[in-house]
């Protein structure tokens, strides 16, 4: 996991603890990265099994 992926994972985890899914704008503001970089890192986290999206509950599973 890269530093950016770790940071993104931590942001998603912390916001999920408060029952709030981070929006793309939240992630862009908190990381200072572009949409493309955020999407790429998120895909890597999903591919590596670090994150899972629950379609029924509309929540990230960490």
Buried (B, 14 or more C-beta within 10 A) or exposed (E): EEEBBEBBBEBBBEBBEEEEEBEEEBBBEBBEBEEEBBEBBBEBBEEEEBBEEEEEEEBBEB
